Amino acid sequence: MKKNIGWFDNRENAPGVLNSVLAKDVQALNGASTEGSAVVMESTFAMVVGLALGFSFHWKVSLVALGCVPFMILGGAINTKF
């Protein structure tokens, strides 16, 4: 992180500008990672609890639901592409 002192004389390299760019980048990265991981954790938890309840009540129906999981994952992946 060593720069020549003249490098900061350019307007786009001013310390204030660099600070604001870094702050915006960190805020965007924090929002993207937090929202994405929350959705994945919520979906995984719902699927595990749903399958556990299904197996405890009626195991044949839960096997059918378990067979549909790959199609649901594929549909979600296609939905995120579009």
BABAKE-570839 format. One record per residue: residue in one letter; residue number from 0; x, y, z of N, C-alpha, C in turn. Coordinates in steps of 0.001 Angstrom, whole numbers, plus 500000, padded with zeros to 6 digits. Example, Ala and Ser with C-alpha at 12.3 -4.5 7.8 and 13.67 -1.06 7.14 Angstrom:
BEGIN
A_0_513190_494310_507800_512300_495500_507800_513200_496700_507800
S_1_512850_497750_507080_513670_498940_507140_512900_500030_507870
% end
This chain:
BEGIN
M_0_500824_498814_500000_500000_500000_500000_500869_501251_500000
K_1_501951_501224_499267_502796_502407_499164_502525_503086_497834
K_2_502241_504359_497878_502025_505158_496681_502881_506417_496782
N_3_503279_506901_495636_503998_508161_495561_503051_509273_496016
I_4_503559_510258_496705_502711_511329_497245_502001_512095_496130
G_5_502583_512134_494939_501953_512814_493813_500732_512075_493288
W_6_500613_510804_493588_499473_510008_493123_498175_510555_493703
F_7_498213_511096_494915_497017_511627_495567_496639_513020_495056
D_8_497486_513624_494216_497156_514936_493672_496070_514861_492608
N_9_495904_513731_491958_494819_513577_490976_493477_513574_491693
R_10_492467_514160_491055_491150_514255_491694_490546_512878_491974
E_11_490700_511924_491042_490102_510603_491256_490846_509777_492298
N_12_492042_510221_492711_492819_509508_493715_492854_510223_495062
A_13_491989_511204_495241_491960_511943_496496_491512_511003_497624
P_14_492041_511182_498806_491680_510287_499916_490181_510243_500209
G_15_489508_511364_500108_488065_511385_500358_487289_510568_499334
V_16_487694_510675_498063_487029_509919_497001_487275_508425_497198
L_17_488510_508054_497498_488835_506646_497713_488075_506081_498918
N_18_487946_506890_499963_487202_506469_501149_485734_506202_500827
S_19_485106_507099_500074_483690_506924_499752_483471_505733_498831
V_20_484392_505488_497902_484276_504322_497019_484386_503035_497831
L_21_485323_502969_498743_485477_501781_499586_484257_501566_500476
A_22_483690_502643_501015_482515_502529_501873_481323_501990_501089
K_23_481125_502460_499853_480021_501969_499022_480222_500495_498673
D_24_481454_500113_498356_481727_498722_498006_481466_497781_499174
V_25_481880_498173_500359_481671_497339_501536_480184_497222_501845
Q_26_479448_498293_501707_478014_498265_501989_477295_497357_500990
A_27_477658_497430_499714_477040_496572_498710_477379_495108_498951
L_28_478613_494827_499289_479039_493456_499541_478349_492883_500776
N_29_478214_493673_501807_477547_493228_503033_476086_492904_502764
G_30_475406_493755_502018_474000_493507_501707_473805_492274_500856
A_31_474671_492061_499891_474533_490905_499000_474802_489606_499742
S_32_475827_489586_500564_476161_488334_501247_475163_488010_502345
T_33_474666_489002_503045_473723_488766_504132_472382_488280_503592
E_34_471870_488937_502554_470577_488549_502005_470645_487174_501369
G_35_471714_486880_500662_471841_485587_499994_471948_484437_500961
S_36_472746_484603_501995_472903_483511_502964_471645_483313_503789
A_37_470904_484360_504068_469661_484226_504838_468638_483418_504062
V_38_468529_483641_502774_467564_482903_501955_467945_481429_501886
V_39_469227_481150_501720_469678_479753_501645_469426_479037_502967
M_40_469743_479684_504067_469534_479056_505377_468048_478826_505655
E_41_467220_479794_505311_465772_479658_505533_465201_478522_504689
S_42_465609_478433_503443_465110_477372_502562_465557_475998_503037
T_43_466814_475886_503438_467326_474603_503917_466600_474165_505179
F_44_466417_475076_506099_465717_474756_507343_464282_474328_507074
A_45_463590_475035_506186_462206_474686_505868_462119_473308_505218
M_46_463071_472998_504348_463052_471698_503689_463321_470563_504681
V_47_464293_470749_505554_464635_469707_506522_463481_469480_507496
V_48_462901_470534_508007_461791_470395_508952_460566_469794_508254
G_49_460304_470222_507036_459172_469677_506295_459328_468191_506029
L_50_460527_467778_505641_460759_466350_505408_460690_465553_506710
A_51_461200_466091_507786_461133_465397_509076_459683_465222_509518
L_52_458883_466251_509365_457464_466132_509707_456755_465156_508778
G_53_457105_465202_507506_456491_464285_506552_456815_462837_506863
F_54_458072_462546_507188_458447_461182_507522_457789_460724_508820
S_55_457579_461638_509733_456959_461241_510999_455461_460969_510837
F_56_454795_461628_509885_453362_461412_509695_453060_460345_508646
H_57_453678_460456_507465_453384_459506_506404_454611_459400_505510
W_58_455341_458310_505620_456633_458172_504960_456514_458039_503449
K_59_455407_457514_502913_455267_457352_501460_455143_458707_500760
V_60_454370_459586_501360_454195_460921_500778_455497_461706_500858
S_61_456245_461551_501938_457500_462284_502063_458553_461769_501096
L_62_458501_460500_500703_459412_460013_499666_459102_460660_498327
V_63_457834_460869_498029_457453_461569_496798_457944_463015_496856
A_64_457787_463660_498005_458267_465038_498172_459778_465100_498040
L_65_460469_464114_498573_461927_464076_498462_462358_463894_497012
G_66_461573_463166_496237_461867_462993_494813_461659_464269_494015
C_67_460834_465182_494512_460573_466446_493808_461629_467513_494096
V_68_462467_467301_495085_463453_468310_495483_464398_468688_494339
P_69_464948_467738_493564_465841_468160_492472_465151_469058_491450
F_70_463872_468801_491177_463141_469644_490238_462909_471042_490808
M_71_462680_471118_492099_462514_472428_492724_463821_473209_492705
I_72_464939_472517_492927_466245_473188_492880_466535_473663_491472
L_73_466231_472823_490474_466444_473210_489078_465586_474420_488707
G_74_464332_474415_489148_463441_475554_488885_463948_476831_489532
G_75_464455_476723_490753_465018_477906_491426_466256_478428_490714
A_76_467093_477518_490224_468289_477938_489496_467921_478642_488196
I_77_466934_478117_487492_466486_478761_486246_465869_480115_486548
N_78_465129_480206_487635_464500_481470_488015_465546_482545_488331
T_79_466647_482161_488971_467670_483159_489280_468420_483613_488034
K_80_468501_482753_487022_469173_483149_485762_468381_484227_485036
F_81_467060_484123_485098_466225_485090_484394_465839_486200_485334
% end
